[in-house]
């Protein structure tokens, strides 16, 4: 875990983390000025009048103030799970107030999983729309270069995804400084244009947004589907809290990011007031002609950084889903020796790359992709607010709870307005993140339900562990040298691998260890709370290891800690064998799952990363005992 979790009030530490947050957390929302204002006018086909420009700018400004500043920075950042944020962390917190198996529990899990599933659609659209919008600046330099936009975009995206395996530890140090320059340029371009038309600052008055809605309520409602583009990336504030800490994220937002964004949006509005023809690309046309080429290069770098943030977020989301039992085991590779959060998952990486390239080829312009953008973001915003009702109000006093619920209800109305407006874009491209979200949701829920059924089937007819150990010690079979470690999900029943070993090999090792690895609803577990060792008999013991949902289990590390706790327990790697059960799913006479879910679960089971790799068990010391399970 990064130093953010142990952050004190040292200004130097906060400043360093704030610079890091500017590079990682604010990449997505920081590149929104590339396309937002242009899409607002294209989306609703508005005339370029001062009334419309000020009305849209007022909507954008108050969207940033209410949704990002008030909701996320002030309220949602308070809902931390031991320093960690994100929709799955929020779900884990909310589940503490619901009984397992209850309707409330199922609703909370459903909301959390659907919010996580939608993130994958966002992870595909963000790199495509961000990089494409930046490279469309080439066309502003010269329309003769338009034919190169798509090929160069694909080359940049391929390079971005190919470098993931090397990790972001080294290039991550450049993210903060590059984005500092980016936000400084955003502010400078904005100020330069505002000076020419200072009247645009009147849009800070919410009365312009109110008048805009009053004049054309239907048109203004439709326009919210484009205004929300200025808020994309707000979820990253919460999701990346564990990496940088609440103070750094708040300081970075209020001291630099928010002012730079507001100045740039207002600068674009000022440009449109005196040069309406600039609507074809107001962001790049803010700059003088000599600065266009450098600005395209800087914008491309900024969009690559924004894309990196959501790609890393997809890895982190997948890792959490694996640990919480909603996703099959995957090959999770660490790319940094110092930062635990820097991981790489090949399956997710190549899936995202193929999806992003297909998106670019299918939609071809950032304007077309913008239609697909927003649905996933606004739906996740609604889910976050609903879960926040449960978490933030639970431990507050009665007066504070009423105040919190009142503010959240007001924010929920805003979220629902943005979400409803984006529903109108489903046929234009919003169907894509919805389709991806539903597919991922089906995968996550199928795996969880399948594992639940599998556990129930395997528990049928199981023997209690305590009585079985007593019987074995009273009448032991043939003993052989060495230690046998049986990996089991149950702490009170006999592992099937042991029963099969006794049935077929008719021997028992001179020392037998039952090991269970559990995942809890907190992100990290302290080392002193990690391992519990119980002696079950003269030659039998049980090890229970507990990990947080952001940690990766390691059997060798568990054994090393056991040796420190109980020096008499020494595990010679050459004298230790690991026994695992390998289940094959077959159709039951009366199936408990529909045929498509059963087949899907079977495919996911066959393609899951082997337990030896996931638990870091030496593969040459493993014995797998196969068994068929009817579902």
GIKA-V338340 format. One record per helix or strand. SS is the DSSP state (hx for helix, st for strand). FROM is the first residue (numbers start at 1). TO is the last residue. If there is no record, write none. Layout:
{{SS	FROM	TO} {SS	FROM	TO}}
This chain:
{{hx	3	6} {hx	11	24} {hx	27	30} {hx	32	34} {hx	36	44} {hx	50	78} {st	81	81} {st	84	84} {hx	87	95} {hx	103	135} {hx	137	141} {hx	143	145} {hx	148	166} {hx	172	194} {hx	198	204} {hx	207	215} {hx	217	231} {hx	234	239} {hx	241	244} {hx	246	274} {hx	276	280} {hx	282	285} {hx	289	323} {st	332	334} {st	343	345} {hx	346	363} {hx	366	372} {hx	375	394} {hx	398	423} {hx	426	428} {hx	430	459} {st	464	464} {hx	465	474} {st	478	487} {st	493	493} {hx	496	504} {st	507	519} {hx	527	529} {st	531	535} {st	540	547} {hx	555	565} {hx	573	575} {st	576	586} {hx	595	607} {hx	611	614} {hx	619	621} {st	622	630}}
